[in-house]
Amino acid sequence: MLELQSTTLSSLGTAIIAMIIVCILFVGDSAIVFWVVFTMISMDIGIAGFLSLWGADLDPTTVVNILMSIGLCIDFATHVGYRIYRSDCIDPDERISDALGAIGWPVVQGGVSTFLAIIVMMLVPSHVVRMFARTSILVVVTGLFHGVIILPVIIRSFASNPAESVKAIR
């Protein structure tokens, strides 16, 4: 069990570093990358916490599911963060409104369709399939919450006036 814990932590660290590198390459803005990574870590902590509350043990199935979820965790937040960064609007409220207007609904549609596809798997009487479904549902729900609500609020909170927000966001 101790070896599984250390392997899990090192694998999580490697996956998070890989996601940071990918995010830096594709987003290109350090402030947005910072907040996207912050939300990704928050999502991972939330997923681990909920799995613990659900009584999930740290077994190979759970570890693989958590590792696979890291990519999807960052997906929602990266799309929204990138759109906020690329917005042509100057006012921070308009930037966030523009981003959510352009990408918010497609992100929600993607999350809901993934949720609906996975929820059916909860009916399968298999530990592996149910753990995959639980983890995936947690990833989708926390990913949508962080990407569509938390990330825009955080970015807006750190942009106190329009002049500062352009520097902070760009």
N, C-alpha and C positions, 0 to 999 in steps of 0.2 A: 504493500500500500504506500509506503514511504517513497519507493522508487516511482510509482505512478504519479504521486504528487509532484515530485521534482521534475519529472518528464513533462507533466502538464504545464507547470509554471514556465519551464524553459521554452516549450512549444508556443505557449501563449505570448511570451515575450518576443519570440522570433516572428510570430504572425503579426503582432502589433507593430513591430519595427518595419516589417514589409509593407503593411498598410500605410504607415506614415510616409515611407519612401514613395509609394504609388501616389498618395495624396499630394505630396510635394510636387511630383512630376506633372500631375494633371491639373491641379488647382493653381499652384504657383504663387499663392499669397500666404505669407507666414501667419497672419492673424486668423484667416479662415481655416488654415490647416490646424492651427492650435486649437480652435474651438471645435472643429470636427473631431480631432483626436480626443479632446476632453469628453465630448459626448459619446464617442466610441467606448472609452474606458468606463464611463458612467453606465452605459448599456450593458457592458460585460459584467460589471459588479451587480447590477440589477438582475441580470439573467442568472448569475451564480446564486444570488440570494433567493430568488424565487424557486429555483430548482432545489435548493436546500429546504425551503419551506414545504415543498411538495414531497420531501422525503427521498429525493434522488441521491443515490450514492455516487461517489466518484469511481466509476467503473470505465472500462475502455469505450463503451458505447457513449456514455455521457461526455467523455473527453473529446472524442471524435466530433460529436455534435456541437460542442462548444467551439472547437477549433474551426469547424465549417461555418459557424455563425458569425465569425469575426468579419468575413467579407461582406455579408449581408448587413451587419450592424452599421458598417461605415457607408453603405450604399445610399440610404435615404438622406443622411446628413450631408454627404458630399454633394449630391445633386442640388440640394437646397442651398448649401453654402456657396457652391460655385456660381449658382444663378444670382445670389446676392452680390457676390464679387463682380460679376460681369454686367450687372445692371447699369444702365446709362443714367439713372436718376441720381440726383445729388442729395436730396433729403433722405435721412436714414429710414424714416417711416415709409417713404415712397419706394425705396430700394427693396425693403422687405415685402411690401405689398406687391410690387412688380414681380419679385421672385416667387412668392407664394401663388400669385395669379397665373404665372407662366408654368411653374413646375409643381406646385402644391397638389393640384388635382391628379395629375398623372402619377405622382408618388403615392398618393392615397389609393388610387385605383390599383397600382401594382401591389401594394401591401394587402389590400382587401382581397384581391384575386389569389394571392399567395396563401392568405389565411384560409379562404374557402377551400382551396385545393388541399391544404394540409389537415384541416379539422376532421375530414372524413377518416384520416388515418388513425384517429383516436379510437375508432371502432374495431381496429385489428387487435386480436388478443395476443400480441407479441411485445415483449419488453423492449426490444430494440426499436420497433416501429413506434411504439408509444413514447419512448424517450426522445426519439427524433421529432415526433410531432409536438411534444411539449416544448422542447427547446426551440423549434422553428416558430411556434406560436409566440413564445416569449420574445424571440428575436424580432418578429414582425411588429408586434404590439409596442415593444420598447423602441424599436427603430422608428416607427411612425411617430410616436410621441416625442422622441428626441429630435427627429429631423424636421417635423412640421411645427412643433410648438416650442420645445426647449431651445434649440439652436437659434431661431429667429429672435426669441426673447433675450437670450444671452448677448447676441450681437447687437441688438438694439440697446440693451442696458449699458453697454460699454461705448456707445456712440451718443454722447450727451448733447452735442450740437452739430449742425450740418458741416461746419468747417472741420471739426475733429473727426466726424464720422467718415469723411472721405479718406482722410489719412489713416484712420484705424482700420477701415474696411479694405482700402486699396493698398 
